[in-house]
């Protein structure tokens, strides 16, 4: 075991409120970290200490260049170093948050930052990854940001309604009442990002449209920000249908967790087929999330890892 110290000119932003972020970084570095006075003490394996020293040197370099790093940026620096891309640091900062009426939203990982940038740069973006990685939430935040900036005239949220194994015709209520349970995650993201009265006005004025995927057939969606959520449950025909609905000045973001396909024949998922067919199209971006990007309860990350290991054993 070795101990090294890292002196601070001022208390660094990565410590977070009540130093809550210190434990997260401590876990990722695999070291014991403690703050004493104006220095951070690092204790642990010499090899890991060498890696941590390189990490903090990159942090110091960015701060000396005038970058105002936020709490989440320190994890993005770690992601870049772990991915072998430390020379790319300058291209990722500063991390500009999306400022909405209720809160500001900033990426919490490198993949989330790449995802936001991909949505800015491409008209069609696929966000593929496990639950809790922010695919739908960030897509909704980007949609609202684009609308606020008058870059689109409306927002269209859609998803296939297949999860419960029930046909819509057998469910009670009118069509809106039937599809609401399936679209609940989209509503949750919406009401978390903007004030309830503002969200309600957007819906009442039909600026924000929430509808099942079947309602997209035959339409051309121009000047729209379209989010297809739970795309792993689309058929090949449904996926092709939606992809060809996109009109001029529109954005289409497709989110999917290919480990949770509820179709009778998972191999025929429209999103899996689209990923293969559209891979050569450079104008389409594919962003892949991993368990490192999970921003829910820390236990969710461990659950995802456990299932991935179990699936790997099954394939062997």
SULWOMO-V294280 format. One record per residue. SS is DSSP state (@ for helix, = for strand, . for the rest). PHI is phi in degrees with one decimal (999 if undefined). BURIAL is # if it has 16 or more other ideal C-beta (glycine too) atoms within 10 Angstrom, else .. Layout:
{{SS PHI BURIAL} {SS PHI BURIAL}}
This chain:
{{. 999 .} {= -129.7 .} {= -129.8 .} {= -128.5 #} {= -117.2 .} {= -129.5 #} {= -76.5 .} {. -114.1 .} {. -77.1 .} {. -143.0 .} {. -61.9 .} {. -73.3 #} {@ -65.7 #} {@ -69.2 #} {@ -67.1 #} {. 73.7 #} {@ -68.2 .} {@ 55.0 .} {@ 59.2 .} {@ -64.1 .} {@ -78.5 #} {@ -60.1 #} {@ -65.7 .} {@ -65.1 #} {@ -68.2 #} {@ -57.3 #} {@ -65.2 .} {@ -69.5 #} {@ -79.4 #} {. 72.5 .} {. -130.2 #} {= -96.3 .} {= -117.3 #} {= -146.7 .} {= -100.9 .} {= -130.9 .} {. 64.2 .} {. -105.2 .} {= -131.5 .} {= -104.2 #} {= -99.6 .} {= -114.5 #} {= -131.0 .} {= 158.6 #} {. -61.3 .} {@ -56.2 .} {@ -64.9 .} {@ -68.0 .} {@ -64.2 #} {@ -63.1 .} {@ -65.2 #} {@ -66.3 #} {@ -62.1 .} {@ -62.6 .} {@ -63.1 #} {@ -68.7 #} {@ -66.2 .} {@ -66.2 #} {@ -61.1 #} {@ -60.6 .} {@ -61.1 .} {@ -63.6 #} {@ -66.9 #} {@ -66.6 .} {. -81.2 .} {. 98.5 .} {. -73.5 #} {. -92.1 .} {. -75.3 #} {. -97.7 #} {. -53.2 #} {. -73.6 #} {@ -62.6 #} {@ -68.8 #} {@ -75.2 #} {@ -66.7 #} {@ -60.0 #} {@ -62.6 #} {@ -58.5 #} {@ -62.7 #} {@ -66.8 #} {@ -65.9 .} {. -84.4 .} {. 74.4 .} {. -123.7 .} {@ -64.2 .} {@ -71.5 .} {@ -88.7 .} {@ -52.9 #} {@ -62.2 .} {@ -79.8 .} {@ -108.3 #} {. -131.4 #} {. -74.4 .} {. -86.9 #} {. -79.4 .} {. -74.9 .} {= -88.4 #} {= -95.4 .} {. -113.4 #} {. -65.0 .} {. -102.2 .} {. -161.4 .} {= -102.0 .} {= -121.3 #} {. -127.3 #} {. -65.1 #} {. -106.7 #} {. -152.4 #} {@ -62.0 #} {@ -65.1 #} {@ -65.5 #} {@ -65.6 #} {@ -63.0 #} {@ -63.2 #} {@ -62.0 #} {@ -67.1 #} {@ -62.7 #} {@ -65.6 #} {@ -65.7 .} {@ -93.3 .} {. -124.9 #} {. -83.9 .} {= -128.6 #} {= -133.2 #} {= -103.5 #} {= -110.1 #} {= -114.4 #} {. 169.6 #} {. -72.6 #} {. -62.7 .} {. 83.8 #} {. -94.1 #} {. 87.0 #} {@ -57.5 #} {@ -72.6 #} {@ -61.6 #} {@ -68.9 #} {@ -62.4 #} {@ -65.6 #} {@ -61.7 #} {@ -66.4 #} {@ -60.9 #} {@ -65.9 #} {@ -64.3 #} {@ -64.3 #} {@ -67.5 #} {@ -59.2 .} {. -85.5 .} {. 60.2 .} {. -87.7 .} {. -137.3 #} {. -95.5 .} {= -157.6 #} {= -122.1 #} {= -120.3 #} {= -113.1 #} {= -146.9 #} {= -162.3 #} {. -71.4 #} {. -106.7 #} {. -133.3 #} {. -57.0 .} {. -77.6 .} {. 73.8 .} {. -111.8 .} {. -83.5 .} {@ -56.5 .} {@ -63.8 .} {@ -92.4 .} {. -85.1 .} {. -72.3 .} {. 94.2 .} {. -78.7 .} {@ -61.2 .} {@ -62.0 .} {@ -68.1 .} {@ -70.7 #} {@ -90.0 #} {@ -53.0 .} {@ -58.5 .} {@ -71.7 #} {@ -97.7 #} {@ -54.7 .} {@ -59.3 #} {@ -70.5 #} {@ -62.1 .} {@ -58.0 .} {@ -64.2 #} {@ -59.2 #} {@ -73.6 .} {@ -79.4 .} {@ -92.4 #} {. -129.5 #} {. -61.5 .} {@ -58.2 .} {@ -68.1 .} {@ -67.9 #} {@ -61.6 #} {@ -64.6 .} {@ -64.5 .} {@ -61.2 #} {@ -70.9 .} {@ -62.8 .} {. -84.2 .} {. 63.7 .} {. -74.8 .} {= -113.6 #} {= -110.9 #} {= -119.6 #} {= -151.6 #} {= -67.0 #} {@ -57.8 #} {@ -58.4 .} {@ -77.5 .} {@ -83.9 #} {. -62.8 .} {. 83.5 .} {. -102.5 .} {. -121.5 .} {= -102.4 #} {. -97.9 .} {. 46.7 .} {= -129.7 #} {= -107.4 #} {= -107.3 #} {= -118.7 #} {= -102.6 #} {= -97.2 #} {. 53.9 #} {@ -67.6 #} {@ -62.5 #} {@ -98.9 #} {. -89.0 #} {= -84.3 #} {@ -62.4 .} {@ -66.1 .} {@ -64.0 #} {@ -64.1 #} {@ -62.2 .} {@ -58.8 #} {@ -69.4 #} {@ -59.1 #} {. -91.2 .} {. -86.5 #} {= -65.0 #} {. -104.4 .} {. -67.5 .} {. 58.0 .} {. -118.9 #} {= -120.9 #} {= -127.3 #} {= -115.3 #} {= -115.9 #} {= -111.0 #} {= -157.8 #} {. -118.0 #} {. -75.3 .} {. -90.6 .} {. -129.7 .} {. -92.7 #} {. -102.8 .} {. -72.0 .} {. -57.5 .} {. -122.5 .} {@ -53.7 .} {@ -65.1 .} {@ -98.7 .} {= -59.2 #} {@ -64.1 #} {@ -74.1 #} {@ -65.1 #} {@ -64.0 #} {@ -64.2 #} {@ -61.8 #} {@ -76.6 .} {@ -67.1 .} {. -94.6 .} {. -53.0 .} {. -74.3 .} {. -80.9 .} {. -67.2 .} {. -76.4 .} {= -105.9 #} {= -102.3 #} {= -117.6 #} {= -109.1 #} {= -112.4 .} {. -103.8 #} {. -126.8 .} {@ -62.0 #} {@ -64.0 #} {@ -90.6 #} {. -64.8 #} {. -114.5 #} {. -89.3 .} {. -53.1 .} {@ -52.3 .} {@ -66.5 .} {@ -60.1 #} {@ -60.6 #} {@ -67.8 .} {@ -63.6 #} {@ -61.5 #} {@ -62.2 .} {@ -62.3 .} {@ -66.8 .} {@ -62.5 .} {@ -65.1 .} {@ -63.9 .} {@ -64.6 .} {@ -64.6 .} {@ -66.1 .} {@ -66.3 .} {@ -74.4 .} {. -72.8 .}}
